[in-house]
Structure formats: structure tokens, C-alpha cells
Amino acid sequence: MKIFLDTASIESIKKFVDMGIVDGITTNPTLISREKGHPKDIMREIVKIVKGPVNLEVVATKTEEIVEEGLRLKNFGENVIVKVPMTCDGLKAVR
């Protein structure tokens, strides 16, 4: 079994990573918007702290925009997994 925290809280992430029980993080724009700081800085910090997968979600809704945003998110680190909406445009973007 793998344990993924569903949060963007740097404090919580550090706490559970230090305990050695977190395999990865999954987050989304809503969770990131609740934290203090610029979203890009928060995402960079999460990727630095977590050695396992970090799921970052796009906010775009059109195929080309989803692809562009997904590529930008992937640049945050090798361990980033891009989440896309399960819509026709999202599925086209994945393809």
C-alpha cells in the first residue's frame, strides 16, 4: 500500500514526510489557493520536499491549453505527475 497526502500545506507535508509514512502527494489548484504564497513557489517547495510522486492538476479546460499547462507543470520536477480533467478535451490532451 502507498500513502499519498491530499494537501498543499507545506507544514503538513514536512511533518508526515519526516515521519517516513508519505509515499507521495496529490494536490489541486483549490488546495494550493488556500495556502499562503505564490502557487509556483508552493509547487516548487512540495516537489523539493517529496521524493515520491507529486500530482499537480491543470486548470485549463481546452485541449491545447491543457497540454501547454501540463508541460509547464512537468517542469517543476522529475517526480511530477500531471492530472487532467476527465473530459473530451482532457482525454485528447492525454493522447
C-alpha positions, 0 to 999 in steps of 0.5 A: 500500500502507498500513502499519498497526502491530499494537501498543499500545506507545506507544514503538513507535508514536512511533518508526515514526510519526516515521519517516513509514512508519505509515499507521495502527494496529490494536490489541486489548484483549490488546495494550493489557493488556500495556502499562503504564497505564490502557487509556483513557489508552493509547487516548487517547495512540495516537489523539493520536499517529496521524493515520491510522486507529486500530482499537480492538476491543470486548470485549463479546460481546452485541449491545447491549453491543457497540454501547454499547462501540463508541460509547464507543470512537468517542469517543476520536477522529475517526480511530477505527475500531471492530472487532467480533467476527465473530459473530451478535451482532457482525454485528447490532451492525454493522447 
